[in-house]
Every structure is written in C-alpha cells, then in structure tokens.
Amino acid sequence: MAQPLKARIEAVLFLTGRALTITEIAEKLEEPSDAVEEALLELINDYSCREDSSLEIDDTDGYILQVKEEYESVVNKMVPVELSIGALRTLSAIALHAPLLQSQLIEVRGAAAYDHIKELLLHKLISKRRKDRSFILNVTPKFYEYFKLTGDKEELKEMIRHLPPEPEPATPSEPVFEDAVESVESL
C-alpha cells in the first residue's frame, strides 16, 4: 500500500528540523515538485484548521514544522540550554569563585563577559544582585540541576578541564586594498 504524500511530507518536516524548500522536499521524497507543493498546501491547511494543535507549518524561509508561539514556554522548559564556549567559560569562572563580583569577572574574562552574563541570566543559570557599584554573581539551583552536579567545586574543575579551547581571535591580514590600488594604477 502506497503511503500518502501528505503524510510523507509531514514525516520529512518533522525529522529535518530546518526549513526546506519545495525542491528539497521533492528530492527527498523522489516526487514531482508540483505534486509536493499541492500536498504541502493541503497539509498547511490541515494544521491551520486544527484548533487544539500546538504545531504549525511555517513558510517564512522555506517550510518547517514547528511549535506554535503560544506553546514555546512549555517546550523551552524541556529543551536543553545551548551555550557558546565563551559563555560556558564565563559560567565556570562564576561557579568556581562564587560569589563573585561582576567587575572581577570582567577583569579576567574581558568585555565579552557582559554578553555572556546576559545569556546566563536569560537561562537562569546565574543570579545577579547589586553590591555597591558592581554586582555579585552566583550560580543558581538550575545550574546544578542542568549539569547534574552535587555542588562540589572539584567536580566543576574536572568538568572545566574537558572544555575545548576557545578559538583564537581572527588577526587582520595584510592590507589587500593597497595592492589592488597599485595593480589598477599600473594598467
């Protein structure tokens, strides 16, 4: 028995996790683009008619199956936090030296730590409270829960040793503009 095209498109959108064009979907399913487009429009209509569904197909930059905006708070509680290496290093510095003055952290981690602090606060992995002209930073219970830690600083130190090194900042190359001007002038 042949599988319905709409159901196969739904499966592709569910598994891919990124926006796909009609051409990409057609290639994956080995179906003509016009048939995929027609079935996809029917599927979009099906989702929009479901009043009790938390899912929708967004067509902003291709087609993607996603959770409706009003249900994001439910999903965000379950999705793991994705942190950059820099934010992880900032978080580890806070965890190892907590409570830590923000000004001390900035001295060690540099100005980029301000953005890391915002990110960590957003994910509720750290807390921040005013102390004189600076702030005191500390890890939260969510930090320990997320990393499945008992609160032992030795356990934190071991975790930090296994972080990959931060990428080196890009160094500006030799000025190409002057070479280009000399090449044009020699013409």
TORPA-4810 file (N, C-alpha, C, O; in nm, 3 decimals):
<nodes>
NODE_1_0.084_-0.119_0.000_0.000_0.000_0.000_0.088_0.125_0.000_0.179_0.136_0.082_M
NODE_2_0.063_0.216_-0.090_0.142_0.338_-0.102_0.109_0.433_0.013_-0.006_0.446_0.054_A
NODE_3_0.212_0.498_0.062_0.195_0.594_0.171_0.149_0.728_0.113_0.201_0.770_0.010_Q
NODE_4_0.053_0.794_0.177_0.005_0.923_0.126_0.119_1.027_0.124_0.201_1.033_0.216_P
NODE_5_0.121_1.107_0.021_0.226_1.208_0.005_0.225_1.309_0.119_0.331_1.347_0.168_L
NODE_6_0.105_1.352_0.162_0.098_1.448_0.274_0.165_1.392_0.399_0.239_1.463_0.468_K
NODE_7_0.141_1.266_0.428_0.200_1.203_0.547_0.352_1.193_0.534_0.424_1.211_0.632_A
NODE_8_0.399_1.164_0.415_0.545_1.155_0.393_0.610_1.292_0.405_0.719_1.304_0.460_R
NODE_9_0.543_1.396_0.354_0.594_1.533_0.368_0.600_1.570_0.517_0.699_1.627_0.563_I
NODE_10_0.495_1.538_0.590_0.491_1.566_0.733_0.608_1.497_0.805_0.671_1.557_0.892_E
NODE_11_0.636_1.374_0.769_0.747_1.300_0.830_0.881_1.367_0.799_0.967_1.377_0.886_A
NODE_12_0.899_1.412_0.676_1.024_1.481_0.638_1.039_1.610_0.718_1.147_1.638_0.771_V
NODE_13_0.932_1.689_0.727_0.939_1.814_0.802_0.964_1.789_0.950_1.037_1.865_1.015_L
NODE_14_0.906_1.685_1.004_0.924_1.651_1.145_1.069_1.612_1.174_1.126_1.654_1.274_F
NODE_15_1.128_1.533_1.087_1.263_1.482_1.112_1.373_1.580_1.077_1.481_1.576_1.137_L
NODE_16_1.349_1.668_0.982_1.456_1.756_0.935_1.494_1.862_1.036_1.613_1.882_1.062_T
NODE_17_1.397_1.930_1.095_1.427_2.030_1.196_1.482_2.161_1.140_1.530_2.245_1.216_G
NODE_18_1.475_2.180_1.010_1.514_2.307_0.948_1.421_2.333_0.832_1.355_2.241_0.782_R
NODE_19_1.415_2.458_0.790_1.326_2.494_0.680_1.376_2.432_0.549_1.495_2.436_0.519_A
NODE_20_1.284_2.375_0.474_1.316_2.313_0.346_1.237_2.379_0.234_1.124_2.424_0.255_L
NODE_21_1.296_2.383_0.118_1.224_2.433_0.001_1.140_2.319_-0.057_1.160_2.203_-0.022_T
NODE_22_1.050_2.354_-0.144_0.969_2.251_-0.212_1.059_2.158_-0.291_1.038_2.037_-0.293_I
NODE_23_1.159_2.214_-0.356_1.253_2.133_-0.434_1.326_2.032_-0.345_1.341_1.916_-0.382_T
NODE_24_1.371_2.076_-0.226_1.440_1.984_-0.135_1.348_1.871_-0.090_1.389_1.756_-0.084_E
NODE_25_1.224_1.905_-0.058_1.128_1.803_-0.014_1.102_1.706_-0.128_1.100_1.585_-0.108_I
NODE_26_1.082_1.759_-0.250_1.056_1.675_-0.366_1.171_1.579_-0.392_1.150_1.462_-0.424_A
NODE_27_1.295_1.629_-0.378_1.412_1.543_-0.399_1.420_1.433_-0.295_1.449_1.318_-0.328_E
NODE_28_1.393_1.466_-0.169_1.399_1.367_-0.062_1.294_1.258_-0.081_1.319_1.141_-0.051_K
NODE_29_1.179_1.296_-0.131_1.069_1.201_-0.149_1.063_1.141_-0.289_0.982_1.053_-0.316_L
NODE_30_1.150_1.191_-0.377_1.152_1.146_-0.517_1.015_1.160_-0.580_0.961_1.067_-0.641_E
NODE_31_0.960_1.280_-0.564_0.828_1.314_-0.618_0.841_1.443_-0.699_0.933_1.521_-0.677_E
NODE_32_0.748_1.466_-0.794_0.750_1.592_-0.870_0.719_1.712_-0.779_0.637_1.703_-0.688_P
NODE_33_0.785_1.822_-0.806_0.769_1.943_-0.724_0.626_1.993_-0.719_0.579_2.036_-0.613_S
NODE_34_0.554_1.988_-0.832_0.416_2.039_-0.832_0.325_1.954_-0.744_0.235_2.008_-0.679_D
NODE_35_0.346_1.821_-0.740_0.267_1.734_-0.652_0.299_1.762_-0.506_0.210_1.762_-0.421_A
NODE_36_0.428_1.785_-0.477_0.471_1.816_-0.340_0.412_1.949_-0.296_0.363_1.961_-0.184_V
NODE_37_0.415_2.048_-0.383_0.360_2.180_-0.349_0.210_2.170_-0.318_0.163_2.230_-0.221_E
NODE_38_0.136_2.096_-0.399_-0.008_2.081_-0.377_-0.035_2.009_-0.244_-0.120_2.054_-0.167_E
NODE_39_0.034_1.900_-0.218_0.015_1.826_-0.093_0.058_1.908_0.027_-0.005_1.901_0.133_A
NODE_40_0.165_1.986_0.012_0.214_2.069_0.121_0.113_2.178_0.157_0.091_2.206_0.275_L
NODE_41_0.051_2.239_0.057_-0.051_2.340_0.083_-0.172_2.279_0.155_-0.230_2.342_0.243_L
NODE_42_-0.208_2.156_0.118_-0.316_2.087_0.188_-0.277_2.060_0.334_-0.358_2.076_0.424_E
NODE_43_-0.152_2.020_0.355_-0.103_1.992_0.490_-0.101_2.118_0.575_-0.138_2.115_0.693_L
NODE_44_-0.059_2.230_0.518_-0.060_2.359_0.588_-0.202_2.393_0.628_-0.227_2.438_0.740_I
NODE_45_-0.295_2.373_0.537_-0.437_2.400_0.566_-0.488_2.308_0.677_-0.561_2.352_0.765_N
NODE_46_-0.449_2.180_0.672_-0.490_2.086_0.778_-0.445_2.136_0.916_-0.523_2.136_1.011_D
NODE_47_-0.318_2.178_0.924_-0.265_2.226_1.053_-0.336_2.354_1.097_-0.363_2.372_1.216_Y
NODE_48_-0.364_2.443_1.005_-0.429_2.569_1.044_-0.573_2.547_1.088_-0.626_2.629_1.164_S
NODE_49_-0.638_2.440_1.043_-0.776_2.411_1.083_-0.785_2.339_1.217_-0.891_2.336_1.278_C
NODE_50_-0.675_2.282_1.264_-0.675_2.211_1.393_-0.671_2.314_1.506_-0.568_2.378_1.528_R
NODE_51_-0.780_2.329_1.576_-0.787_2.428_1.684_-0.708_2.385_1.807_-0.659_2.470_1.881_E
NODE_52_-0.697_2.256_1.829_-0.632_2.208_1.951_-0.489_2.158_1.926_-0.436_2.081_2.006_D
NODE_53_-0.428_2.201_1.818_-0.292_2.157_1.785_-0.190_2.261_1.832_-0.214_2.381_1.824_S
NODE_54_-0.078_2.213_1.880_0.030_2.303_1.920_0.133_2.319_1.808_0.231_2.391_1.825_S
NODE_55_0.110_2.253_1.695_0.204_2.256_1.584_0.150_2.336_1.466_0.029_2.352_1.450_L
NODE_56_0.244_2.386_1.385_0.208_2.458_1.264_0.321_2.440_1.163_0.433_2.402_1.199_E
NODE_57_0.291_2.467_1.038_0.394_2.467_0.935_0.418_2.613_0.899_0.329_2.681_0.850_I
NODE_58_0.540_2.659_0.925_0.578_2.797_0.894_0.642_2.799_0.757_0.717_2.708_0.722_D
NODE_59_0.612_2.900_0.678_0.667_2.909_0.542_0.747_3.037_0.521_0.757_3.085_0.408_D
NODE_60_0.805_3.091_0.627_0.879_3.217_0.616_1.003_3.203_0.527_1.019_3.279_0.431_T
NODE_61_1.089_3.107_0.557_1.212_3.084_0.478_1.217_2.939_0.435_1.313_2.868_0.467_D
NODE_62_1.119_2.893_0.364_1.105_2.752_0.334_0.994_2.699_0.422_0.916_2.777_0.477_G
NODE_63_0.986_2.569_0.436_0.879_2.508_0.513_0.937_2.430_0.630_1.029_2.350_0.614_Y
NODE_64_0.880_2.455_0.750_0.927_2.387_0.870_0.809_2.359_0.962_0.720_2.443_0.978_I
NODE_65_0.810_2.241_1.020_0.711_2.205_1.120_0.763_2.255_1.254_0.874_2.221_1.294_L
NODE_66_0.683_2.335_1.322_0.732_2.395_1.446_0.619_2.407_1.548_0.501_2.391_1.516_Q
NODE_67_0.658_2.435_1.670_0.562_2.457_1.779_0.510_2.600_1.765_0.585_2.694_1.739_V
NODE_68_0.380_2.615_1.783_0.320_2.749_1.777_0.377_2.834_1.890_0.411_2.783_1.997_K
NODE_69_0.387_2.963_1.864_0.448_3.057_1.959_0.386_3.050_2.098_0.458_3.060_2.198_E
NODE_70_0.256_3.033_2.106_0.190_3.031_2.237_0.225_2.907_2.320_0.194_2.903_2.439_E
NODE_71_0.291_2.806_2.259_0.331_2.685_2.332_0.482_2.678_2.356_0.530_2.579_2.411_Y
NODE_72_0.556_2.781_2.316_0.702_2.780_2.332_0.745_2.769_2.478_0.848_2.707_2.507_E
NODE_73_0.670_2.828_2.570_0.709_2.823_2.711_0.707_2.679_2.762_0.787_2.643_2.848_S
NODE_74_0.616_2.598_2.712_0.609_2.457_2.753_0.733_2.383_2.702_0.794_2.306_2.776_V
NODE_75_0.768_2.406_2.577_0.882_2.338_2.515_1.013_2.385_2.573_1.103_2.305_2.596_V
NODE_76_1.027_2.516_2.598_1.153_2.571_2.647_1.194_2.511_2.781_1.312_2.506_2.813_N
NODE_77_1.098_2.468_2.860_1.130_2.404_2.989_1.196_2.269_2.969_1.266_2.220_3.058_K
NODE_78_1.176_2.209_2.853_1.226_2.074_2.829_1.351_2.071_2.742_1.426_1.974_2.746_M
NODE_79_1.373_2.175_2.663_1.485_2.177_2.569_1.613_2.213_2.643_1.614_2.306_2.724_V
NODE_80_1.722_2.141_2.617_1.848_2.176_2.684_1.900_2.311_2.638_1.878_2.354_2.525_P
NODE_81_1.970_2.377_2.728_2.028_2.508_2.701_2.152_2.490_2.613_2.237_2.405_2.641_V
NODE_82_2.162_2.569_2.508_2.280_2.568_2.421_2.363_2.691_2.455_2.317_2.804_2.438_E
NODE_83_2.485_2.669_2.502_2.573_2.780_2.538_2.699_2.777_2.453_2.749_2.670_2.419_L
NODE_84_2.749_2.894_2.419_2.875_2.903_2.347_2.989_2.865_2.442_2.970_2.862_2.564_S
NODE_85_3.105_2.837_2.386_3.222_2.803_2.468_3.257_2.920_2.559_3.290_2.900_2.676_I
NODE_86_3.249_3.043_2.506_3.279_3.161_2.588_3.184_3.173_2.706_3.227_3.202_2.818_G
NODE_87_3.055_3.151_2.682_2.957_3.158_2.791_2.980_3.047_2.893_2.965_3.068_3.013_A
NODE_88_3.018_2.929_2.844_3.049_2.819_2.936_3.170_2.852_3.023_3.172_2.821_3.142_L
NODE_89_3.270_2.914_2.963_3.389_2.950_3.039_3.355_3.059_3.142_3.405_3.055_3.255_R
NODE_90_3.273_3.153_3.104_3.230_3.257_3.198_3.149_3.194_3.311_3.168_3.228_3.428_T
NODE_91_3.061_3.103_3.276_2.982_3.033_3.376_3.071_2.953_3.471_3.047_2.951_3.592_L
NODE_92_3.173_2.888_3.417_3.262_2.809_3.503_3.341_2.898_3.597_3.366_2.862_3.712_S
NODE_93_3.382_3.016_3.549_3.453_3.110_3.637_3.363_3.156_3.751_3.407_3.167_3.865_A
NODE_94_3.238_3.183_3.720_3.142_3.224_3.824_3.123_3.109_3.922_3.125_3.131_4.044_I
NODE_95_3.104_2.988_3.871_3.079_2.873_3.958_3.197_2.843_4.050_3.178_2.809_4.167_A
NODE_96_3.317_2.857_3.998_3.435_2.825_4.078_3.465_2.929_4.185_3.521_2.897_4.290_L
NODE_97_3.429_3.054_4.159_3.466_3.162_4.250_3.346_3.227_4.317_3.359_3.330_4.384_H
NODE_98_3.228_3.168_4.300_3.105_3.227_4.354_3.110_3.234_4.506_3.165_3.146_4.572_A
NODE_99_3.053_3.340_4.561_3.001_3.459_4.494_3.117_3.543_4.440_3.222_3.554_4.502_P
NODE_100_3.093_3.602_4.323_3.198_3.674_4.252_3.146_3.811_4.209_3.034_3.823_4.160_L
NODE_101_3.229_3.913_4.228_3.192_4.046_4.179_3.200_4.048_4.027_3.295_3.997_3.969_L
NODE_102_3.099_4.108_3.964_3.098_4.118_3.818_3.223_4.192_3.769_3.281_4.154_3.667_Q
NODE_103_3.265_4.294_3.840_3.384_4.370_3.798_3.509_4.281_3.796_3.595_4.297_3.709_S
NODE_104_3.520_4.189_3.891_3.634_4.096_3.892_3.626_4.001_3.773_3.728_3.970_3.710_Q
NODE_105_3.507_3.956_3.742_3.489_3.866_3.628_3.527_3.935_3.499_3.593_3.875_3.414_L
NODE_106_3.487_4.060_3.483_3.518_4.135_3.361_3.668_4.154_3.347_3.721_4.148_3.236_I
NODE_107_3.737_4.177_3.458_3.883_4.189_3.454_3.948_4.063_3.398_4.044_4.071_3.322_E
NODE_108_3.895_3.948_3.435_3.953_3.821_3.393_3.905_3.778_3.256_3.985_3.734_3.173_V
NODE_109_3.775_3.790_3.229_3.715_3.737_3.105_3.703_3.840_2.994_3.681_3.804_2.879_R
NODE_110_3.718_3.968_3.026_3.708_4.072_2.924_3.564_4.119_2.904_3.471_4.068_2.965_G
NODE_111_3.550_4.217_2.817_3.420_4.282_2.795_3.316_4.188_2.737_3.196_4.210_2.754_A
NODE_112_3.359_4.082_2.667_3.263_3.986_2.611_3.181_3.919_2.721_3.072_3.868_2.695_A
NODE_113_3.233_3.918_2.842_3.161_3.855_2.953_3.028_3.923_2.982_2.938_3.859_3.035_A
NODE_114_3.014_4.052_2.948_2.885_4.119_2.968_2.775_4.046_2.891_2.666_4.022_2.943_Y
NODE_115_2.805_4.010_2.764_2.706_3.937_2.684_2.682_3.798_2.742_2.569_3.749_2.743_D
NODE_116_2.789_3.734_2.789_2.774_3.600_2.849_2.685_3.607_2.973_2.601_3.520_2.995_H
NODE_117_2.705_3.710_3.053_2.624_3.726_3.175_2.477_3.740_3.137_2.391_3.678_3.200_I
NODE_118_2.446_3.822_3.035_2.307_3.838_2.990_2.248_3.703_2.948_2.135_3.670_2.983_K
NODE_119_2.326_3.628_2.873_2.282_3.496_2.825_2.258_3.401_2.943_2.158_3.329_2.945_E
NODE_120_2.349_3.400_3.038_2.337_3.310_3.153_2.219_3.349_3.242_2.152_3.263_3.298_L
NODE_121_2.195_3.479_3.256_2.078_3.525_3.331_1.949_3.485_3.261_1.852_3.444_3.324_L
NODE_122_1.949_3.497_3.129_1.832_3.460_3.050_1.796_3.312_3.073_1.678_3.277_3.083_L
NODE_123_1.897_3.228_3.081_1.876_3.085_3.101_1.862_3.048_3.250_1.847_2.931_3.285_H
NODE_124_1.869_3.151_3.335_1.854_3.133_3.481_1.960_3.039_3.541_1.932_2.967_3.636_K
NODE_125_2.080_3.041_3.482_2.190_2.960_3.534_2.270_3.035_3.640_2.342_2.975_3.720_L
NODE_126_2.257_3.169_3.640_2.323_3.251_3.741_2.224_3.353_3.796_2.120_3.380_3.737_I
NODE_127_2.260_3.410_3.911_2.183_3.520_3.968_2.275_3.641_3.979_2.397_3.628_3.980_S
NODE_128_2.214_3.758_3.986_2.290_3.882_3.990_2.220_3.976_4.086_2.101_4.003_4.072_K
NODE_129_2.296_4.028_4.184_2.238_4.128_4.275_2.341_4.238_4.297_2.461_4.214_4.298_R
NODE_130_2.288_4.359_4.315_2.374_4.477_4.328_2.451_4.474_4.459_2.397_4.439_4.564_R
NODE_131_2.579_4.514_4.451_2.662_4.536_4.569_2.748_4.658_4.539_2.839_4.651_4.456_K
NODE_132_2.720_4.766_4.605_2.790_4.893_4.583_2.781_4.931_4.435_2.671_4.945_4.382_D
NODE_133_2.896_4.947_4.369_2.897_4.991_4.229_2.904_4.873_4.132_2.907_4.894_4.011_R
NODE_134_2.906_4.753_4.184_2.914_4.635_4.098_2.796_4.542_4.130_2.700_4.582_4.195_S
NODE_135_2.805_4.421_4.083_2.704_4.319_4.109_2.773_4.195_4.160_2.888_4.168_4.127_F
NODE_136_2.701_4.118_4.240_2.751_3.988_4.285_2.685_3.882_4.198_2.563_3.879_4.183_I
NODE_137_2.768_3.795_4.141_2.719_3.687_4.056_2.731_3.556_4.131_2.829_3.532_4.202_L
NODE_138_2.632_3.470_4.113_2.634_3.339_4.177_2.559_3.241_4.089_2.476_3.282_4.007_N
NODE_139_2.587_3.114_4.104_2.513_3.013_4.029_2.381_2.985_4.100_2.368_3.009_4.220_V
NODE_140_2.285_2.936_4.025_2.151_2.908_4.079_2.131_2.757_4.093_2.211_2.679_4.043_T
NODE_141_2.025_2.718_4.160_1.994_2.575_4.167_1.976_2.513_4.027_2.006_2.396_4.007_P
NODE_142_1.926_2.593_3.930_1.911_2.541_3.794_2.046_2.503_3.735_2.055_2.407_3.659_K
NODE_143_2.152_2.577_3.769_2.287_2.544_3.724_2.323_2.402_3.769_2.366_2.320_3.688_F
NODE_144_2.305_2.374_3.896_2.340_2.242_3.949_2.252_2.133_3.890_2.298_2.022_3.863_Y
NODE_145_2.125_2.166_3.870_2.033_2.069_3.810_2.071_2.040_3.665_2.074_1.925_3.623_E
NODE_146_2.100_2.146_3.590_2.131_2.131_3.448_2.256_2.046_3.427_2.259_1.960_3.340_Y
NODE_147_2.360_2.071_3.508_2.486_1.999_3.490_2.493_1.873_3.577_2.595_1.804_3.581_F
NODE_148_2.383_1.843_3.646_2.374_1.724_3.732_2.492_1.718_3.829_2.563_1.618_3.839_K
NODE_149_2.511_1.829_3.900_2.621_1.842_3.994_2.571_1.841_4.137_2.456_1.875_4.165_L
NODE_150_2.659_1.800_4.225_2.623_1.798_4.367_2.662_1.927_4.436_2.627_1.948_4.552_T
NODE_151_2.733_2.014_4.367_2.779_2.139_4.427_2.924_2.133_4.470_2.974_2.226_4.533_G
NODE_152_2.993_2.027_4.437_3.133_2.009_4.472_3.220_2.084_4.370_3.214_2.056_4.250_D
NODE_153_3.302_2.179_4.417_3.386_2.258_4.326_3.490_2.172_4.255_3.531_2.208_4.145_K
NODE_154_3.534_2.062_4.313_3.628_1.973_4.245_3.563_1.910_4.123_3.628_1.892_4.020_E
NODE_155_3.436_1.878_4.134_3.362_1.824_4.020_3.355_1.928_3.909_3.366_1.895_3.791_E
NODE_156_3.336_2.054_3.946_3.334_2.163_3.848_3.470_2.177_3.780_3.477_2.193_3.658_L
NODE_157_3.576_2.172_3.857_3.710_2.186_3.800_3.738_2.076_3.698_3.799_2.101_3.594_K
NODE_158_3.694_1.955_3.727_3.713_1.843_3.635_3.634_1.866_3.505_3.685_1.838_3.396_E
NODE_159_3.512_1.916_3.518_3.430_1.944_3.401_3.498_2.051_3.313_3.498_2.039_3.191_M
NODE_160_3.554_2.153_3.375_3.616_2.263_3.302_3.740_2.217_3.228_3.768_2.265_3.118_I
NODE_161_3.814_2.124_3.284_3.935_2.073_3.218_3.903_2.010_3.083_3.990_2.004_2.996_R
NODE_162_3.781_1.963_3.065_3.744_1.893_2.942_3.678_1.983_2.839_3.637_1.934_2.734_H
NODE_163_3.668_2.113_2.866_3.613_2.205_2.767_3.714_2.224_2.655_3.834_2.231_2.681_L
NODE_164_3.668_2.233_2.530_3.762_2.261_2.422_3.817_2.402_2.434_3.752_2.489_2.493_P
NODE_165_3.935_2.427_2.380_3.992_2.562_2.390_3.909_2.661_2.309_3.847_2.625_2.209_P
NODE_166_3.911_2.787_2.354_3.840_2.891_2.280_3.916_2.918_2.151_4.039_2.913_2.148_E
NODE_167_3.843_2.946_2.042_3.912_2.978_1.917_3.989_3.108_1.931_3.948_3.201_2.001_P
NODE_168_4.102_3.113_1.863_4.184_3.234_1.864_4.111_3.343_1.787_4.048_3.315_1.685_E
NODE_169_4.119_3.469_1.835_4.055_3.577_1.759_4.123_3.593_1.623_4.244_3.575_1.610_P
NODE_170_4.043_3.627_1.525_4.096_3.645_1.391_4.193_3.763_1.389_4.165_3.869_1.446_A
NODE_171_4.306_3.743_1.324_4.403_3.852_1.312_4.388_3.913_1.174_4.372_3.842_1.075_T
NODE_172_4.393_4.044_1.167_4.377_4.106_1.035_4.493_4.068_0.944_4.609_4.065_0.985_P
NODE_173_4.459_4.038_0.820_4.564_4.002_0.724_4.627_4.129_0.669_4.586_4.240_0.702_S
NODE_174_4.726_4.111_0.586_4.794_4.224_0.524_4.694_4.305_0.443_4.602_4.246_0.385_E
NODE_175_4.708_4.435_0.437_4.612_4.516_0.362_4.613_4.480_0.214_4.716_4.490_0.147_P
NODE_176_4.501_4.438_0.165_4.488_4.398_0.026_4.453_4.520_-0.059_4.484_4.524_-0.178_V
NODE_177_4.390_4.618_0.003_4.344_4.735_-0.069_4.460_4.807_-0.139_4.447_4.845_-0.255_F
NODE_178_4.573_4.826_-0.069_4.686_4.896_-0.130_4.742_4.822_-0.250_4.781_4.883_-0.350_E
NODE_179_4.747_4.688_-0.241_4.793_4.609_-0.354_4.701_4.625_-0.474_4.747_4.633_-0.588_D
NODE_180_4.570_4.630_-0.447_4.471_4.645_-0.553_4.486_4.782_-0.621_4.476_4.792_-0.743_A
NODE_181_4.511_4.887_-0.542_4.529_5.021_-0.599_4.652_5.023_-0.689_4.648_5.078_-0.799_V
NODE_182_4.763_4.962_-0.643_4.885_4.957_-0.724_4.860_4.881_-0.853_4.912_4.920_-0.957_E
NODE_183_4.781_4.772_-0.848_4.752_4.694_-0.969_4.672_4.777_-1.068_4.697_4.770_-1.189_S
NODE_184_4.576_4.853_-1.020_4.492_4.935_-1.107_4.574_5.048_-1.167_4.560_5.081_-1.285_V
NODE_185_4.662_5.109_-1.085_4.742_5.221_-1.133_4.841_5.176_-1.241_4.876_5.255_-1.329_E
NODE_186_4.885_5.050_-1.236_4.981_5.004_-1.334_4.917_4.973_-1.468_4.988_4.947_-1.565_S
NODE_187_4.786_4.975_-1.475_4.716_4.947_-1.601_4.725_5.059_-1.695_4.671_5.052_-1.805_L
</nodes>
